[in-house]
Amino acid sequence: MHYGLPWSEDFVEQLADKEIRDEFVADHIRLRLAMLIRALREQPDRDWSQTELGYRMGKPQSVVSRIEDPDYGKLSLQTLFEVAAAFDLPLWIDIPEWEEWLRRIKDIPNSKTIRHGFDRDRLVARITPVVTGNVGIDDFNKGSPPTRTTLKVSDDFYGVVQ
């Protein structure tokens, strides 16, 4: 194993087989989505039943049961949008390079996984204005180029919120 890498050379050799690699990714994503949805549903400040999540999605409990079954594997993008909307969370989908994907899969959703739904005040509190100069009407009249005020998201904004 190379220093700093969480996977072994043997593991990478197994992934060299495309069929094994594709099945590994599919199995892992199905498991991860099922675990994530259940963890979010059971999050302490929610503690929703499958029936409650289904209600918020406009679906029966049996649909939520299938979604939380990693062997089901037929989640549509639309269903994922509906799940995210029920939790008032955005959905993020990416196709990263292998090194990044392998780093990300270490983080398995569990009972400590916490995601907060949309909270305007919380988001606004994490944005700070960055003024690159004062712009007044006289600045425009003098012909100086206007400066901009931009919003900067605080450095910890993308960190794990607990």
C-alpha positions in Angstrom: 0.0 0.0 0.0 1.3 3.4 -0.9 1.6 5.9 2.0 -1.5 8.1 2.4 -3.8 6.0 0.1 -6.7 4.2 1.8 -6.7 1.3 -0.7 -4.2 -1.5 -1.4 -2.5 -2.6 -4.6 -4.5 -5.9 -4.5 -7.7 -3.9 -4.3 -6.8 -1.8 -7.3 -5.8 -5.0 -9.2 -9.3 -6.3 -8.5 -10.8 -3.1 -9.8 -8.8 -3.5 -13.0 -11.5 -5.9 -14.2 -14.2 -3.6 -15.6 -17.1 -5.9 -14.7 -16.0 -6.1 -11.1 -15.4 -2.4 -11.0 -18.8 -1.5 -12.4 -20.6 -3.9 -10.0 -18.5 -2.6 -7.0 -19.5 1.0 -7.8 -23.2 0.1 -8.3 -23.3 -1.9 -5.1 -21.6 0.8 -3.1 -23.8 3.6 -4.4 -27.0 1.5 -3.8 -25.9 0.8 -0.2 -24.8 4.3 0.4 -28.1 5.9 -0.8 -30.2 3.5 1.2 -28.1 4.1 4.4 -28.1 7.9 3.8 -31.8 8.1 3.4 -32.4 6.0 6.5 -29.9 8.0 8.5 -31.5 11.3 7.4 -34.9 10.0 8.2 -33.9 8.8 11.7 -31.8 11.9 12.4 -32.5 13.0 16.0 -34.2 16.3 15.1 -36.4 14.4 12.6 -37.0 10.9 13.9 -39.4 10.2 11.0 -41.0 6.9 10.3 -41.0 5.6 6.7 -44.7 6.6 6.6 -43.8 10.2 7.5 -41.1 10.4 4.8 -43.5 8.9 2.3 -46.1 11.5 3.2 -43.6 14.3 2.7 -42.6 12.8 -0.7 -46.3 12.2 -1.7 -45.6 8.4 -1.8 -46.8 5.4 0.2 -44.6 3.9 3.0 -43.9 0.9 0.7 -41.9 3.2 -1.7 -39.7 4.4 1.2 -39.2 0.8 2.2 -37.9 0.0 -1.3 -35.8 3.2 -1.4 -34.1 2.1 1.9 -33.4 -1.4 0.5 -29.9 -1.5 -1.0 -30.9 -4.5 -3.1 -33.7 -2.6 -4.8 -31.4 -0.6 -7.0 -34.0 1.1 -9.3 -34.0 4.6 -7.9 -34.7 7.2 -10.5 -33.3 10.7 -10.6 -36.8 12.0 -10.0 -37.2 9.8 -6.9 -33.9 11.2 -5.6 -35.2 14.7 -6.2 -38.3 13.9 -4.3 -36.4 12.4 -1.3 -34.1 15.5 -1.2 -37.1 17.8 -1.4 -38.8 15.9 1.5 -35.7 16.6 3.6 -35.5 20.2 2.3 -32.0 19.5 1.0 -30.3 19.9 -2.3 -29.2 16.9 -4.4 -25.6 16.7 -5.5 -24.5 14.2 -8.2 -21.0 14.0 -9.5 -18.8 11.7 -11.6 -15.4 12.1 -10.0 -12.1 10.6 -10.8 -11.3 7.3 -9.1 -8.9 8.7 -6.5 -11.6 11.2 -5.3 -14.4 8.6 -5.4 -12.3 6.1 -3.3 -11.7 8.9 -0.8 -15.3 9.8 -0.6 -16.6 6.3 -0.1 -14.8 6.1 3.3 -17.6 8.3 4.7 -20.4 5.8 5.3 -23.7 7.4 6.4 -24.7 6.3 9.9 -26.5 7.4 13.0 -24.0 10.4 13.3 -24.8 11.7 9.8 -26.6 15.0 10.2 -27.9 17.2 7.4 -29.9 20.3 8.1 -32.7 21.4 5.8 -32.9 24.8 4.2 -32.5 27.6 6.8 -32.3 31.1 5.4 -30.9 32.6 8.6 -28.3 30.0 8.9 -27.1 30.4 5.3 -27.1 34.2 5.5 -25.1 34.1 8.7 -22.4 32.2 6.9 -22.1 34.8 4.1 -19.9 37.9 4.7 -19.6 40.8 2.3 -16.2 41.5 0.9 -15.9 45.1 -0.3 -13.2 45.7 -2.8 -13.6 49.4 -2.6 -16.2 52.1 -1.9 -18.3 53.0 -4.9 -20.3 56.2 -4.9 -21.9 58.3 -7.6 -18.9 60.5 -7.7 -16.7 57.6 -8.6 -18.7 57.0 -11.7 -18.6 60.7 -12.6 -14.8 60.8 -12.2 -14.4 58.0 -14.7 -12.7 55.6 -12.3 -13.7 52.0 -12.8 -16.3 50.8 -10.4 -15.3 48.3 -7.8 -17.5 45.5 -6.8 -19.0 44.2 -3.6 -19.1 40.4 -3.6 -20.3 37.8 -1.2 -17.9 35.3 0.3 -19.0 32.1 1.8 -17.2 31.5 5.1 -14.5 28.9 5.0 -16.3 26.4 7.2 -19.5 26.6 5.1 -18.8 23.4 3.3 -17.5 21.6 6.4 -19.4 18.9 8.2 -22.2 20.4 10.3 -22.9 18.6 13.5 
